[in-house]
Amino acid sequence: MSNVKPLTMEAAAHTIAPPAILHPWGLPSRGRVGMIALIITETAFFTIFVTAYVFYIGKSLTPPYPRDVLSYPVFNTICLLSSSLTIALASRALSTGAIRKFAVLWFITLALGVEFLIGTGFEWHRLIYHVGLTIRTNLFGTTYYSLVGLHATHVTIGATAIALVMVLTLAGSVRQEHAERIEMLSWYWHFVDAVWIVVFLTVYVIGAR
């Protein structure tokens, strides 16, 4: 007789190995979840202000009117949108350990953001002191400064955070293991840039017709 014994079900289960999981799922980091929650909240906030601006377009009873005083901030827009590219490249450079390249690209991002704020300041100076448009002049002034000012505030917050990282980078405190935190900050900056596209189209294209 043969000495080979038939495999039982239990033995067969132990013999067949389960398939390997190449990419096991894990919980996302708290930083990613927090940033996503912040972006969702801020999106709802901006939606309210954009809706209010659109609702009051053409309802100002007294001048100045948008089509008479607003000019396209083309250079400011190019600078701000270009900063999304530089911060993405900077984040990628840090993830590969290229600290010097990261520092250069990060500084360019900061410079582009500051230029946008300076350009906005010049525009407001012209509107206030040369045109006479303030937040209390008419509905246009109220909604314009509220919406554009809200966005400028977010750019200021982002630029301040970028400046802080720049200082830490120059001090040698930013390393490759901080790449995820830098990426989260870049997400916020991308959000600010995306919001500007909506603000630009709402205020300078749709609202100034």
C-alpha positions in Angstrom: 0.0 0.0 0.0 1.1 3.6 -0.6 2.2 5.6 2.5 0.9 8.9 1.0 -2.0 10.3 3.0 -4.7 12.4 1.5 -4.6 16.1 2.5 -7.3 17.2 4.9 -9.2 20.5 4.4 -7.3 22.0 7.3 -3.9 20.9 6.0 -4.7 22.2 2.5 -5.7 25.6 3.9 -2.3 25.9 5.6 -0.5 24.7 2.4 -2.0 27.4 0.1 -0.5 30.8 1.0 -2.7 33.8 0.8 -1.9 36.3 -2.0 0.5 39.1 -1.0 -1.0 42.5 -0.6 1.3 44.8 -2.6 -0.2 48.1 -1.3 -1.8 47.6 2.1 -4.3 50.3 2.9 -3.6 52.5 5.9 -5.2 55.5 7.6 -4.1 58.8 6.1 -2.0 61.1 8.2 -3.6 63.6 10.5 -1.9 66.4 8.5 -3.5 65.4 5.3 -6.9 64.9 6.9 -6.6 68.3 8.6 -5.6 70.1 5.4 -8.4 68.5 3.4 -10.9 69.5 6.1 -9.5 73.1 6.1 -9.7 73.4 2.3 -13.3 72.1 2.3 -14.3 74.6 5.0 -12.6 77.5 3.2 -14.2 76.5 -0.1 -17.6 76.9 1.5 -16.6 80.2 3.0 -15.4 81.6 -0.4 -18.5 80.2 -2.1 -20.7 82.5 0.1 -18.6 85.6 -0.7 -18.5 84.8 -4.5 -22.3 84.2 -4.5 -22.9 87.5 -2.7 -20.7 89.4 -5.2 -22.5 87.8 -8.2 -25.9 88.6 -6.6 -25.1 92.3 -6.2 -23.5 92.8 -9.6 -25.1 95.9 -11.3 -27.1 96.8 -8.2 -25.0 99.8 -7.1 -27.1 103.0 -7.3 -24.1 105.4 -7.3 -20.8 105.4 -9.1 -18.0 104.3 -9.5 -19.0 101.2 -11.3 -16.8 98.1 -11.9 -16.4 98.6 -15.7 -15.2 102.2 -15.2 -12.5 101.7 -12.6 -11.3 98.1 -12.7 -8.4 96.9 -14.9 -7.2 93.4 -15.4 -4.4 92.5 -12.9 -2.6 90.4 -15.5 0.9 90.5 -14.1 -0.3 89.8 -10.6 -2.3 86.8 -11.9 0.7 85.4 -13.8 2.9 85.7 -10.7 0.5 84.0 -8.4 -0.4 81.2 -10.7 3.3 80.7 -11.5 4.0 80.2 -7.8 1.9 77.0 -7.9 4.5 75.5 -10.2 7.4 76.6 -8.2 6.0 75.4 -4.9 5.2 72.0 -6.5 8.7 71.7 -7.8 10.1 72.8 -4.4 8.0 70.1 -2.6 9.3 67.5 -5.0 12.9 68.6 -4.6 12.6 68.2 -0.8 11.1 64.8 -1.1 14.3 63.7 -3.0 16.6 65.3 -0.5 17.7 68.2 -2.8 17.7 70.9 -0.1 19.5 73.6 -2.0 17.1 73.2 -5.0 14.2 73.3 -2.6 15.5 76.5 -1.0 15.8 78.3 -4.3 12.4 77.3 -5.6 10.8 78.1 -2.2 12.3 81.6 -2.2 11.0 82.2 -5.7 7.5 81.1 -4.5 7.7 83.5 -1.6 8.8 86.3 -4.0 5.9 85.7 -6.3 3.4 85.7 -3.5 4.8 88.9 -2.1 4.7 90.5 -5.5 1.0 89.6 -5.7 0.3 91.3 -2.4 2.2 94.4 -3.4 0.4 94.6 -6.7 -3.0 94.3 -4.8 -1.9 97.1 -2.5 -1.1 99.4 -5.4 -4.5 98.6 -7.0 -6.3 99.4 -3.7 -4.3 102.6 -3.3 -5.4 103.7 -6.8 -9.0 102.8 -6.2 -9.2 104.5 -2.8 -7.2 107.7 -3.4 -7.6 108.3 -7.1 -11.0 106.9 -7.8 -12.7 107.3 -4.4 -13.9 103.7 -4.1 -14.0 102.5 -0.5 -15.8 99.7 1.3 -18.6 102.2 2.2 -19.0 103.9 -1.2 -21.6 101.6 -2.7 -22.5 97.9 -3.0 -19.7 97.4 -5.5 -17.1 98.7 -3.1 -18.5 96.6 -0.2 -18.5 93.3 -2.1 -15.3 94.0 -4.0 -13.1 94.7 -0.9 -14.8 91.9 1.0 -14.1 89.3 -1.7 -10.7 90.4 -2.9 -9.7 91.3 0.7 -10.7 87.8 1.9 -8.5 86.3 -0.8 -5.6 88.7 0.0 -5.8 87.7 3.7 -5.4 84.0 2.7 -2.4 84.9 0.5 -0.9 86.8 3.4 -1.3 83.8 5.7 0.2 81.5 3.1 3.1 83.8 2.4 3.8 84.2 6.1 4.0 80.4 6.5 6.2 80.2 3.4 8.5 82.9 4.9 8.7 81.0 8.2 9.8 77.8 6.3 12.3 79.9 4.4 13.9 81.1 7.6 14.0 77.5 9.0 15.5 76.3 5.7 18.3 78.9 5.9 18.9 77.9 9.5 19.3 74.3 8.4 16.3 73.0 10.2 14.3 71.7 7.1 15.2 68.2 6.0 13.9 65.5 3.8 11.8 64.0 6.6 9.7 67.2 6.6 8.6 66.7 3.0 5.0 65.7 3.9 4.5 68.8 6.0 5.8 71.0 3.2 3.5 69.2 0.8 0.5 70.0 3.0 1.5 73.7 2.9 1.8 73.5 -0.9 -1.8 72.1 -0.9 -3.0 75.3 0.9 -1.1 77.4 -1.6 -2.6 75.6 -4.6 -6.0 76.2 -3.1 -5.3 79.9 -2.7 -4.2 80.1 -6.4 -7.3 78.1 -7.5 -9.5 80.5 -5.6 -7.9 83.5 -7.3 -9.0 82.1 -10.7 -12.6 82.1 -9.5 -12.2 85.6 -8.0 -10.5 86.9 -11.2 -13.3 85.6 -13.4 -16.0 86.8 -11.0 -14.7 90.3 -10.3 -12.7 91.3 -13.4 -14.4 89.4 -16.2 -18.1 88.8 -15.3 -18.6 91.7 -12.9 -16.9 94.3 -15.0 -18.9 93.9 -18.2 
